[in-house]
Amino acid sequence: MPFVRLPDGTVAHVRMQKGRSKRCKVCGHLTAQRFLRECDFTLPNGKTCDLLMCDKCAFEVKPNFDLCPLHSPERVFQAQPRPKESI
């Protein structure tokens, strides 16, 4: 347990908490845990993706519903084949 001696001579106990910040799984930015978002995309097995992301990497569809870059509409749109144009 860490203790600190204060200038007046008293000793104070310093509480150390682990896990106050985590890394964004997309960009690796260290972010306070309360600011991380989870991907709410529903997978085929019925569970959600739950990938931890920072605000920059999250795509907010509606309030309290965020998607990771893998499941964002832009990525889904790019993955679909384009129809061939007739000339």
C-alpha positions as CSV (number, residue, x, y, z in Angstrom):
1,M,0.0,0.0,0.0
2,P,1.5,3.4,-0.9
3,F,1.8,5.9,1.8
4,V,2.8,9.6,1.5
5,R,4.3,11.8,4.3
6,L,2.6,15.2,4.1
7,P,4.6,18.5,4.9
8,D,3.0,18.7,8.4
9,G,4.4,15.2,9.3
10,T,1.2,13.2,9.0
11,V,1.0,10.1,6.9
12,A,-1.7,9.6,4.2
13,H,-2.7,6.5,2.4
14,V,-2.9,6.8,-1.4
15,R,-5.5,4.7,-3.1
16,M,-4.3,3.4,-6.5
17,Q,-7.1,2.2,-8.8
18,K,-6.4,0.1,-11.8
19,G,-8.2,0.2,-15.1
20,R,-9.2,3.9,-15.1
21,S,-8.3,4.2,-18.8
22,K,-8.4,1.8,-21.7
23,R,-7.2,1.9,-25.3
24,C,-9.5,2.3,-28.3
25,K,-9.4,-1.0,-30.2
26,V,-9.4,0.9,-33.6
27,C,-6.8,3.6,-33.3
28,G,-5.1,2.6,-30.0
29,H,-5.7,6.0,-28.4
30,L,-5.6,5.9,-24.5
31,T,-9.0,7.1,-23.4
32,A,-10.8,7.4,-20.0
33,Q,-13.1,4.4,-19.7
34,R,-16.2,6.6,-19.3
35,F,-15.6,8.2,-22.7
36,L,-15.3,4.9,-24.6
37,R,-18.1,3.6,-26.7
38,E,-19.1,0.1,-27.7
39,C,-20.3,-1.0,-31.1
40,D,-24.0,-1.9,-31.0
41,F,-24.0,-3.8,-34.3
42,T,-26.0,-7.1,-33.9
43,L,-24.1,-10.1,-35.0
44,P,-25.7,-13.2,-36.6
45,N,-25.5,-15.1,-33.3
46,G,-27.7,-12.4,-31.6
47,K,-24.9,-10.8,-29.6
48,T,-23.5,-7.3,-30.2
49,C,-20.0,-6.5,-31.5
50,D,-19.1,-4.5,-28.3
51,L,-15.8,-3.3,-29.8
52,L,-14.4,-0.5,-27.5
53,M,-13.8,2.8,-29.5
54,C,-13.0,6.4,-28.8
55,D,-15.3,9.2,-30.0
56,K,-13.2,9.8,-33.1
57,C,-13.6,6.2,-34.3
58,A,-17.2,5.7,-33.4
59,F,-20.0,6.3,-36.0
60,E,-23.1,7.5,-34.2
61,V,-26.2,6.3,-36.0
62,K,-28.6,7.7,-33.4
63,P,-28.3,8.7,-29.7
64,N,-26.8,5.8,-27.7
65,F,-26.3,3.6,-30.8
66,D,-22.8,3.6,-32.2
67,L,-21.0,1.5,-34.8
68,C,-17.4,0.6,-35.2
69,P,-15.6,1.3,-38.5
70,L,-16.0,-2.3,-39.5
71,H,-19.8,-2.1,-39.2
72,S,-20.4,1.5,-40.2
73,P,-22.7,2.3,-43.2
74,E,-19.8,3.6,-45.3
75,R,-18.0,0.3,-44.9
76,V,-21.1,-1.8,-45.6
77,F,-21.8,0.4,-48.7
78,Q,-18.3,-0.1,-50.0
79,A,-18.4,-3.9,-49.6
80,Q,-21.5,-4.2,-51.9
81,P,-20.6,-4.8,-55.5
82,R,-21.5,-2.0,-57.9
83,P,-23.8,-2.7,-60.8
84,K,-22.2,-2.7,-64.2
85,E,-23.2,0.3,-66.3
86,S,-24.3,-0.3,-69.9
87,I,-22.7,2.0,-72.4
